[in-house]
Amino acid sequence: MKEFTLQSGAILKVDEMDFDSAYSLHKACMKDVGGADRNAPFGGYSAETDACLFKCFQKVLYNDIRLDKNLLNDSKVGHQVREDFYEITLRVIEVNCGPFLKRGSSSSE
């Protein structure tokens, strides 16, 4: 599990998902980066990437609270979680997609 301190000061703990979930997120992100989903709002994530991210949230703790849609709607902390949302998603992508990119980014001859 990797731990991050977000700009807000919140502590985010992210654990890798199973291979299939992490690889699905990786493929969805690669489609978004490649512009395959031009309907993604305001340069955000496609619906496919959103679905993969929310599945990955199963292994994310925000200030030691499991991250899910209920937390985003929580009357006490939901606003803070929403402010941190894009930073959270970037960290989830980093932890789950990073391993797919480490060796693939260097050319081999």
N, C-alpha and C positions, 0 to 999 in steps of 0.2 A: 504494500500500500504506500502510495506517495502522498506526502503532505505538502500543502501550499498555503502561504499566507496571502490572501487576496488584498487588493488595494484598500478595501474597506476595513481590513483588519480581521475579517472572518477567517477561520481555519477550514480549509477544504481538504478532505482525505479522499483519494481516488484509488480504487483497486481495479486491476484489469478484469475485463469480462472474459467469458469463455471465447474460444477462437472464432466460432461462427458469428457471435454478436459483434466482436471487435472487427472482424473482417467485413461484415456488412456495413458497419459504420465507416470503415476505410473506403470501401467502394462507393458509398453514397457521397462522402466528402469529395472523392476524386471526381465524381460526376459534377458536383457543384462547382468545383474549381475549374473544371473544363468547360463550364457554361452549358452543360446538357439541360439543366433546368432553368430556363430563363424566366420562369414564373415565381422564383423565390423572391419574397417581398423584401424590398429595400436592401438588396445585396445580402440578405440573410440566408438561412438554410432552407433547403427544399423540404417538403413534407416527409420524404423518405429519410433524410438526414435527421430531422426532428424525431421521427419514430425510433430511429436507432439510438439517438442520444438519450431519449427518455427510458429506453430499455437499459442503457448503460448506467443511468442514474441509480439503478438498483444497488450498485456498489460504490455509491458516493455518500459521504457524510459532510454536512455543512454545519460547522460548530457542533459536531457529534450528534447531529440529527439526520436521519435518513432523508435524502433528497428525493422528493416526488412532487406530483402536481398539487397534492394537499398542502405541502409546505409552501409552495408558491402562492397559495391562496390563504395562508394562515394570517389571521388578523394581527398577530403580534410581530412576526418576523417576515412575512411574505413580501412586504415592500423592499426590505433590505436584500432578500434573496433575488428579487427581480432586478434590483440595481446591479447585482453581481452576476446576473445570468450569462452574459456573453463571456465574461472572464471564466466562469464555471465551465461553460461548454468548450472553450479553448483548452482548458486543462484536461477535460475528459477526452477530447480528441487527441491531445498530446500523449496521454498515458495509453490509450487504446490503439491509436494508429501509428504512433512513433516507431514501434518495433517493425512495422511493415516498410518503413521508409529508410531505416538506417543503412541497410546494405543495398537496397534498390536504387539509392540516389548516386552511388558511385559506379562508374563504368568499369566493366571488366573486359579484358581482351584475351 
